Amino acid sequence: MAGGGFSTSARATNLELLRALVVRTDIEVCSLDVFDTLLLRRVARPVDVFAVLGRRLVDAGRLPRGVTASTFAVLRREAELRARARSVAAGRGPEVGLRAVYAELPPAYGVADELVREELRCERALVFPDPEIVDLVARARAHGTRVVCTSDTYFSAAHLEYLLDGCLGEPPERIFTSSDHGTGKGEDLFDVVLDHLDVEAHRVVHAGDHDVVDVQRPRALGLQVVHLPREDPEVERLVRAEGVVLDEALDQAAAPRTFDWVAGDHGLTAVRLRAASAVEGDDPLGPYRRLGALVLGPVFTGFAEWVVAEAQALGAERVYCLMREGAFLAPLIRSVAQSMGVALEARPLWLSRHVAARAAVTEIDEPTIRSFLVRRHTPTPRVLAEALGVPARLLAPRRLLDVPLDDVMLANRVVLRIVHDAEVSAAAAAAASAARERLRRYLDGALHPDDRELLLVDLGWNATIQAGFAAALDALPGGRTTRGRYLATTRPVASRLLDGLDARGFLVDTGSPLGDAQALVRSPEVLEMVTLPAVGSLRDYTDAGEPVLDARGVPAEQLDQEAAVREGIEAFAALWGRCRPADAHLGLVHANLALRMIARRFVARPTPSEFARLAGWRHEDNFGSTATDRLDHVDPGLDLRYSAATELYRFPNETVYWPAGVLAASGPRLAVGADLALDGFAPEVVGDRPVRRGVVELELDSPHVKSPAWADAARLIANPETRCLARLVTIIPAPTAIRCRIRGEVPAVLVDRIRLVLTRRDGPPTVLDSTDPARDWPAERGRWAGGELTLDRGEAVVAVAPGALGDSSDVYRIEVALYLRLVDDEVPTR
């Protein structure tokens, strides 16, 4: 079968050369290869057509009972090999026609001629022309250059004319196939072409993707040749990691879940390759454009198509794209809508979580105020006061204004003060009322006066902005309501739906599928940052309703790189617009499974080169904060080499932002295992080794609880290198003793390191980072022998050395991380 494999590095340059050659006066004929040159397929590999054909035959009841689509695909390949072998044995060479292939199938599979027609119908549904080659053909014909096709294929010239119908305006002058003439391009087919056209070899230019039969052989005969390569090892690795490629030996039940048995890969692989080659370059931004075209372009283009389809279904003439992401999404949606022939206006709308939350406050009660505490980085009283629009001095004493409100006792006092102190609650209520009035003035100029139902578009996650905005609209005159359409929404959105909010996600909806949702939302800024403009988040509106924006504290180099990624996304979207199938079921609106796997692979299994390009990018906390962190941030006290795959995604964002990225080069096996664990695979399946009855518990003494108090626990799970990491956290304050209890059916463990962090209300944290735990954590049960801790009847207890805690009266948070190694290679597992 023609085609296969995936280099795009030379394609753009060679295509320019071909454009120049076809208009030269000394060139009389342009010969084009067909598959992977003139025609592209909606499958990652040509042989995957057989799987789609098999499904069609199964659905039509055309196959013997019990024969699956996968089985048929295998038989179709084997039949072709047998037909070629039979032809060689008869002295005719390996070139055969499609009827000879189907003649090899037993009679129970049907009449060969009928199967030929079915394969042709299937191929026609899955092929589409390369727009750049279509343009080139028109250019050649406009200058009087004759256009023919030359192909190694079991299809006849009549078959290819059927597949090409409507692609070029009019058919090629001649079509030469190896099956018709009994010889291929690597042998005598080009001699046949020259003889039939009665043309000198040097007056013919041939273009194709194969470096031997499309380049070396015709060049030896004196033809001008242009190589339009398709092979790209990176893309081949990506589509396998994304589950696009169907392994021919697998049955349907075990096939990669991204493969669509009707639509193949929707044409994504072919268009991604073409788009990537169009934006590549040797400049420093070339890899970023390629990332946009190859990886994120399909995801955002599919999302835009879905938004357009949703707007049509809802009868909306406009969508409102929430800023800042709307600076990119609005023009993308407009462009995609235009390519779909849909009249849809996409407007940016300046909103932020910070502003929407304040404007939504209509009651000063405890649930409302506590909702302001939920963010990636816990706010301080000073930050909370700013979010509520009240003076910081009203919330806490000066010395406590910058203490994070994960201090539960302080948080309780602050929240109760806001709710029950008349001065504070009145100030918060007045600030919220004023915020709504400023929002109203902004909306007067931003919204179309006829729109009462606002269709909001954003990347999504928790629909927090929409929920706050909807609450603010309820308190404003005008009777406006909202609908939200997002790239993905999380499980907490379900409660908002029960409250009457209309919010839907494209790739992930209300946290389902769960594994995909966890992977995408664990490090969401990886997707968000490429959509952001150079300005910061919305802080407020002026009294006149004009947006007040923060500065965006990222380097100019990062802004250039983000812009380059967007350029690649736009290149994919433009090319896809020219390749969009007439049958909507083959398009990207119905490709959310494949697109979800592209996005998930990028976030949960990035390649080392992908992570290296983005590692230094700085992302923002938002929600009224301008703080930034690098994507490769890892807490200095965290050593991911000790993590089990099933535990990797349990680390909070402030500890490690993009764990899969950090491990892309140093621990790819762990990253893959963690990704599989999100789908519910057992620890043993993903490479972990759970210790039978293995657990590490944190206990402490404190005047605030009955001592000793159980505080936290972590499972004892080893990774393939027999390393374990147990991270324990508690908010029991003022500890006077801290113990770690290790249980499990192992004789001993090696304790490489114990790191204790005491977060204080009145000063910086105290960090006790011990690489000699036998000295710093004496054993109360069990026995130390160097760094090895022997368990006593399956249990050992170590306690931080007396006096190490000092004055702990202001400690309100305790974190302990134990870095262990299992001693016995034969570790009992559950």
N, C-alpha and C positions, 0 to 999 in steps of 0.2 A: 504494500500500500504506500502511496506517495506520502512524503513528509515524515515527521517525527523529530524528536529532539527539540532542544530549544535554542549565536553571538549576535548581539545587536550592535556591537561597537562600530562596525563598518557599514551598517545598513544605510544610515542617513547619507553618508558621503557617497556611497555607490549609487543610491537612488538619484542624487543630483547628477552624477555622471550619466546615468541612463536617460534622464530628462534631456541632457545636452545631446546625446548620441542620436536619439530618435528624430531629431529635427535637422540633422546634418544632411547635406545633399548627397554625400557618398553612401548613405545608409538607405537601402531600399526596403528592407524587411525588418520588423521587430518580432522576434519569437519569444514567447513567454511560457514558462512553466505554469502549470495550472494550480495544483494544491500547494498551499503555503506561500504562494506568490500572488497569483491572481485571485484564487478562492481561498478563504479561510474557513475554519470549521468551528462549531460551537462545542467542541470537546478538546481536552488538553492534548490527547494523542489520537492519531487517526484511527487506531484499532478500537477506540472507545465507541466509535459509531456502531460497532457490532452489538454492543451492550444495549444501546438505545433501540436498535432494530430488534433485538431479542425481546425487549419489553413490549414493543409494538405487536410483535407476533404472538406473544403470550396473551396480551389483552384482547387480541382478535381471535383467540382460540385456534391459531394456525400451527401450533407446535404439539408434538405428542405429549400425552399426559405425563406430568411430573418434570418435564424439561423446563428449567428456569432460563431467564434471560442471560444469566452468566454462563450457563452451560452452552446455550446457543452461541454466545460470543466465542467461547473456546472452540466449539466445533467449526464455526465459520473460519477461524484462523487455520485450523488444522486442515480443513478442506482445501483452502487455497494452497497450502504447502504441498498437499498430496497432488493437486492438479498440476502444479509446476513440476514436481518430480516426475509425474507421468509424462508430461510433455517433453522433458529432457530425455527420459528413457526412450521416447519415440524418435529422438533425433531432431526435435523441432525447437529446442531451446526452452528457457524458463518462462517466456511471456505467454500468458493465457488470458482469455476473456472471462467475463463474469459468469457466463452460462456454464463454462467448463468447471468453474469453482462449485457451483450449486449442483452440478451433475454428480459430484462426489458425495452428497448427502443421501442417506437412505430414502426410499420412496415415502416413508411415513412423514417426512418433513414437507412434502408437497412437491408440486411441479416446479422444475428449475426455472422456467420462464416467469412464473408467477413470483418466485422468490427474487429474481432479478429485478422485477418491477417494484417490489416492496423495498428493496435496498435503494433503488434509485429515488423513490419517494422519500425515504428516510434521509438520504444524503441531501436531497434538495432542501428539506426542512432545516438542515443543520449547516449548510454552507452559506456564506455571504461574501461579497466581493471586497477586496481591499480598496478603500476609497482612493488611496494614493496611486494605485496601479490603474484604477478606472480613469483618474485624471490624466495619467500618463498615456493611456490608450487614446483618449480624446486629443491630446496634444500631438501624438504621432499621426493620427488620421488627418488632423487639421493641416499638417505639413506634407500630406501625401504619402506617408510611410505605411506600407502594408503591414497588417497585424495578423499573426498566426499563433497557434498554441501548439506546444510540443510537450508531451507528457508520458512518463513511464507509469502505466496504470492498466488495470484489468478492465476499465471502462472503455467503451468504443468511442469513436468520434461523435456518433449520434448521441450516446449517453452524455458526453461532456457538453454537447450543444444544448441538451435538455437542462443540465445543471447550470449552464451559463445564461440561460434564457432570461433576458431582462437586465442582465448585469452590465452590459457594455453598449446598450442602445441598439446595436446590431451585432450579429455573431461575428466571430473572427473569420477572416477569409478562408482559412483552412485549419483543421485540427488534426494533428498527427499523434497517434497513440501507439505505444509499444504492442498492445494487444492486437490492434488492427494489422500491423505490419510485421509482427513476429520478431521484432528486434527492438532493443531499448536504446536510450540516449547514450549509454556507455559503450554501445557497439556501433550499429549502422543507421540508427534512426535519423541522425542529422544528414547523412548522405541521402536518405529518402526525401527529407525536407528540401535539400538543395536541388535534387533532380526534379521533384514535382513543381517547384516554384520557378525552376530554370533561372537561377540567380547565382552569382559568384559568392563564394563564402565570405569574402571581406566586405560585402555589401549587406551582410546580415548581422544584427546584434541579438544575442540571446541572453535572457535574464532568468535566473532561478536560484533556489536556495541550497542545492546540493553542490558541495565543493568539487566533486569528481565529475558526475554526469552532466552537471549544468555549467561547469567551468573548464576542467582539464580536457575532456574529450572534444567539445566544440572548439576550444582554443587550438587544439592540435590540428583541427581541420581548417583553420584560418578564419573562423568566425570571430567577430567582436563579442566579448563576453562581459557580463556584469553580474557579480555575485551579490545576491540579496539574502544574507544569512539569517537563519531563524534560531540557531542553537544558542542557548544561554544557560550555562550550568546553574547560575543563581536562581533563575526562574524555575528550572526543573526541581531544585531542592525545595523551593517555596511551595509549589503546587502539591508536592508530595506531603509536606508538613501540614498543608491546609486540607488534605484529604480529598483533593480534586481527582487525582489519578485513580482509575479503577484497575486493580490488579486482576489480570484475566483469569487467574486460577481460583479466585474467590467466588463464593456464592453470594447472592444478593444480601443475605443476612449479615455477611462479614465484610461487605464492600465499604469503602470509605464513605462516611455519611454525607459528605459534601456533594458526591456525584448525584446528579439529577437524572433519573432514568428516562426522562422525556426531553429535557433541555440540555443534557450533558453538563458543560460548565458555562452555558449561556454565552459562549464566545469570549469569556473573560480572559483566558490565557492568551489568545491571539491578539486581542486589542491591547492588553497590558504590554505585550512584547512590542507592538507597533508604537504605542504611546511612549514607552520608555526609550526606544531608539530615537524617537523624534526630539526628545529633550536632552539627551545625553550630551556631554561635552567634557573637554579636558580642564575646564575652569574649576575653581574650588567649589562652586555651587552646583556643579553637574550631578554629584551623587544625591543631593537634596531634591533636585528636580526629578531624578529617577525614582527616588523613594515616593514622591508624590504621585507620579504616573503609575508606578508598578504596584504600590501597596494601598495608599490612601485614596487614590483616584477612584477606583471601583466602589469603595465604601461610601464616599461622599456623593458620588454620582447616583448610586442606587438610592441613597437616602433622599436626594433631591427629586428623583423620579417618583418616589413614594409620596412625598409631600405634595407634588403636583396632582397625583392621582387622588389623594385624600381631599385636596381642595375641590377637585372636580366633583367627587362624590358628595361633598357637603354643600356644593353650590357656592363656594367662597370665591369672590373675585380678587381677594387680596390675602396674603399671609404677612404676619408681622414677625420678623426675625429678631430675636432678643440679642441686644448688644452686650458683650462685644463680638461674640461669634457671628452675629448677624452681618457684620461688615464683610465677611466672606460668604456666608450662606445666602444672603439676599441676592447678590449678583449671580451666584451659581444657580440658584433656583430659577431666576429669570431666564438665564441662558438655556437651562435644561427644558423649561416650559416652552420656550420658543422653538427648540429643536423638536419638541413633541407636537408642535402646532397648537399649543394651548395658550390662550390669553390669560395670563395670571400676573398680577402685580405682587412684587415682594418688597416690603418696606422694612428698613431697620427700625427697631424700637429700643430706646435706651431704658433698660431696667437692670437691676442687680439684686442679689439676695438681700444685701444690706438695706437698700432703699425700700424694696418691697416689704421686708419684714417690719420696718418701722411704720410704714404707711398702713400696714394691716392691723396695727394695734388699736383695738376699739375698747378693750377692757384690760385693766391692770390687775391681772390675777396671776397666780403662781404658775400654771401651765404655760401661759403666754411668755412670762419672763424666763422660765427655764428653757424654752425653745431657743432663746438667744445664746444659750451656753453650748449648743450642739454645733460643733464645727471641728475641722481637722485639728487646729491648735486651740486648746481651751483658752477663752479670753480671761483677762484680768479684770478687776473692778474698773480700772481706767478705760479699758477697751469697751466693756459693757456699757459704761456711762455714755461713751461716745456713740455707740450703736443706738441707745435709747434717746439720745439727745438731751441728757440731763447733766448737771455739773458733777464731776467725779467726786468732789468733796462730800456729796450727800450720801455716797454709797459705802465708804470705808475710811478708816484713818489713813493718813498720808503714807505711813510705813507699810500698809497692806495694799496700796493701790496697784502695785505691779506684781502681786502674787497670783499665779494662775488659779482659776476657780475650780480646779480639780481637787483643791483643798475643800473637802465636803463641808466641814464645819464653817469655814469662811463663806462658801457658796450659800449655805442655808441662811446665814445671817444677812448676806447681801440681798438675796431674793426676798426674804421676809421684810427687810427694811423697805425695799421698793414697793412691795404690795401693801404694807400696813402703815407706813409713814405717810401722812397726808401730804406733806410738802413734796416728797419724792414722787409719789404716785400722781399728784397733780402736775408736776413738771413733766413726767413721762407722757401723760395723757395729752398735755398741751403740745409737746413736741410731735407726737403722732398726728394730731389734728393738723398742725402746721405742715407736716410732711405730706399729708394727703392733699392739702390745698395746693402745694407746689406741684405735686404729681398731676392734679387736675389741670393746672395751667399748661403743663408740658403736653398732656394728652390732647388738649384742645387743638394744638398745632400738629401733633404727630399722627392722629387717627383720622381716617376718612369719616366725615360726618354721618354717612349712611350705615356704617358698620356698627351693629349692636352685638353681634357675636364675633369675637376676635379669635382668629385662628393663629395661635402662637407657634413659632418654630424655634427649637433650640437643640443643642446636643443632648440635654436632659440630665438624667440620673434620678434625683428625688422629686422633681417637679416643685421644688421649694419656691422658686420665683413665681411660678404660675399660681400656687396656692396663696402666697402673700398678695399677689396682684389681684386675684379674684376677690379676696377678702376686702382689699382696699376699694375695689370697684363696687362691692356691695354697700360700702359706706358712703359712696359718692353718688350724686344724681346722674341719671342717664340710663340706668337699667342695663348696662353692658355685662355680657358674660364672656367666658373664655373656653376655648378648646386648645389643648396642647398636643403637638406632634413632635416626637423626639427620636433621636437616633437610638437611645436606649433608656429604659426606666427601671428602677430597682423595686425590690419587694415592698419597701415602705410606701410606695405609691398606691398600693392596694388599699390602704386605709383612707387615702385621699379619695380614691374612687368611691368607696363606701360613703364618703361624705358628700358625694355628688360632683366631684371634679371630673372633667373629661380630659384624660391624658393617655396617650398611647405611644408605644415605642416601636421602632422599625426592626432593629436587630434583636433587641431584648425588650420584652414587655412585662412590666411588673415583676422583674427579677426572674423571668422564665425565658429560656432554659437556665436553671440555677448555675450550672458550671460556667456557662458563657457569661452570665451576669457577673459572677464573682471575679472572673478573669478581667473583664473589661473595666469594671468599676474599681478594682483594686488600685489602679494607677491611671485615673481618667485623664489627667492633664496631658498624658502622652498623645491623646487624640485632640484635646482641646487647644493646645498651644499653637498648632499649625493654623488655626482659624482666627487668631487674635490680631487686631491691628496694633499700631505702635503706641496707642494711648492706653492708659490704665482703666480700671473699673470705674463705674458710676458711683460717686460718693453722695451726690445730692442733686437737687435742682435749685437754681436761683429763684428769687421771689417772682421773677418773670417767666419761670418755667424752662430755663435753659439748663442743659446738663452741666454738672460740675464733675470733672473727671480727675482721678488720681493720675500721677505720672506712672509710667510703666518702667520699673527699674531693671531693665535687662540690657545687655550690651548691644551695640549696633550690629555686630557680627551675627548675633542670634536673630535679630529682626530680618537681616538679609537671608539667612538660612531658612527661616519660616516662610518668607516670601517666595523663595525658590521651591519649597515643597508645594505651596499653593499653585505656583506656575505649572508644576507637574500634574497636580490634580485637575487643573483647568484643561491641560492638554489631553488628558484621558477623557474628560467629559466631552470635549469638542469632537474627538475622534469617535467616541461611542455614539454621539448624536448622529454621525454619518453612517454608523453600522447598526443602529437600533432595528431590531426585527419588527416586521409588520404584525406578527403574532405576539401580543402582549405577554402571553404565558412564557415566552422564551426570553423576555426582557428582565431588567434588573429589579423591577417591583416584585417579581416572584423569585428573585435570586437571593432573598435575605439569608438563607442558610449558608450559601457559598460566601456571601459578603461577611457574615458573622464570623465564619472561620478565618477569613483573611484578617479581619480586625483582631480576632482572638490570637491568632498565630503571632501577629506583630506585637501585641502587648504581652502575651504570656510565654512566647518562645522567640524573642527577637534574635536575629543573627548578631554575631559580634560586631560586624561593620555597622549595622543599624544602630545598635546601642552606642557605639563609639561616636557616631555623628551627633547623637542627641544628648549624650551624657552630661555635657556642660551647660545645657539649657537650664535656665532658671524659671521655675513656676511660682505662681503667687497663691497665697492662702485665700485672698479675697474676703468677703463678708466684712468689709470695712477695714481690712488690713492690707498694707502694702508689702508685708514680709515676703521674701522669696527664698527658695531652696533649690539647689541643683538636683537634676533628675537622678544623678548617681549618688545622692546623699545616703550614707550609712552611718549610723551612730558609732562613734569610735569604740564603744564597748560591745558591739555586736560582731561576732565572727560567724558568718553564714556557713562556713565549712562544716560546722557542727549541726546544722539544722537538718531535720528529716524533711522529706518531700511533703508529707502530710501536714507539717507544721509551718511551712514557709509563709503561707498567706495569712497566718495568725499574727504576724508581727505588725504593730501599728505603723501608720504612714510616717509618723515623726521619727521612727526608728530606722526604717529603710523604705525609701519611697517606691522604687521600681525594682523589687527583688529579682524578677526574671531577667531584667536588663543587666543588673549587676552580675548575675551568674552566667550571662550569655557566653562569655569566653572562659571564665574560671570554673564554672560548674554546670555546663549545659545538661548533663544527665539529671542533676537535681531539679533544674527548671522544668524539664520535660515531665519528670515524676510528679512535681507539684501541680502541673497543668492537668495531668491525668487524675490526680487525687480530687480535683474540683468536680470531676464527673462521677465521683463516688467509688472509684476503684480502691480496692483494699490496700492497706499499707504494703503488704507483701508483694502485690502486683506492681507497685510503683517503685520498688527497690528498698523500702523501709523494712526494719526488723523490730517489731514491737516486742518488748520484753514481757514475758508472761507475768501478770500481776505487777507490772512495772509502773511505778508512780513516784514523783518527787513532790513532797508537801512542804509548805511554808507554815511555820508556827511561830508565835511570838507572845511575849508577856507585855502587858500594857495596863496602866491604871484605869484605862477607859473600858476595858473588857474583862471578862472572867478569864483568868490565865491558867494554863497555857491556852491560847486561842488558835484554832485552825484558821488560816488566812487565805490560802490559795493552793492549787495543785496543778501539776502538769504530767502528762503521760511520759513514760520512759520509752522512747522510740529511737532506735539507732538507724543511721543512714548506711549506705553500702560500705562506707569506710569505718563502720562501727562507732562513729561519733554520735554524741547526743547533746542536745541543748535544752535545758529546762529553764524557762523564764517565768518567774513568779512575781506577782504584783499585789499589793494590798494598800488600802487607805486607812487602816487602823492607825491612829496617831500615837506619838510618844512612846515608842517601843523601849523597853528596858532589857529585853533579851530577844534574840532572833535565832531560830533553828531551822535547819533543813533536814527533813526525814526522807531517806531514800529506801524504797521497798522494791522487791522484785526477786524472781527466781534466778539470780546470778550470784556467783560466789563473791565477786568483788567488782569494783569499778575503778578506773583511773580518773582522778579528778585533776584536770589540767589547770582549771582556773575557776574562781568564784568571784563574781563582781557584784558588790552591794552598793546601791545608790539610795541615799536618804535625802528626800526633798524637804527643804526647810521653809518655814513661813518667814523667818527673820534673816535669811541670808542665803548664800549660794548652796547648791547641793553638796553633800559630803559623799565622796566616792572612795570606796575601799575595794581596790582591784587587786586581788591576791592571786599570784601564780605559785604560791607556796601554801596551799590551803591546809596542809597538815599543821603548819605553825599558826595560821591565822584563824582556823576554824577547828578547834579541838573536838575530838569525837566523844560524844556522850554515850553512844552505843556503837559497836563495831570497833575496828582497829585500823589506825594508819600505819602504813609501811612505806615510807617515802611518799610518793603521790598516789599510791594505791590504797583504796579504802575497802577493807574486808567487811562484808555484811555478816551480822550475827543473826542466824536463822532467818535470812531474807530481809534484814532491816539494819540500817545504820542511821545514826543521828549525829549531825555536826552543828555546833553553835559558834557564832562569831565570838572571838576572844573577849573576855571581860575587859572592860575599859575602852574597847575600840569604839563604842557608840558615843562616849562622852555625854554631854548634855543633849538629850534627845527630846526635850519637852516641846520644841517647836517643829518636830518632824511630823509631817502629815501624809507622806507617801513613801512606801518602801518597795524597792525593786531588787530582786536577786536573780542573777543568771548563773547557772552552773554549767560548765563545759566539761563533759564526761566522755570517757571511752570505755567500751566494754572489754573486759579482760579475756573472757572465754570465747573462742571462735564459735563454739557450739552453743550459741545463745538460745535458750528455750523461748520460743515464740508462741503466741496464743493460737 
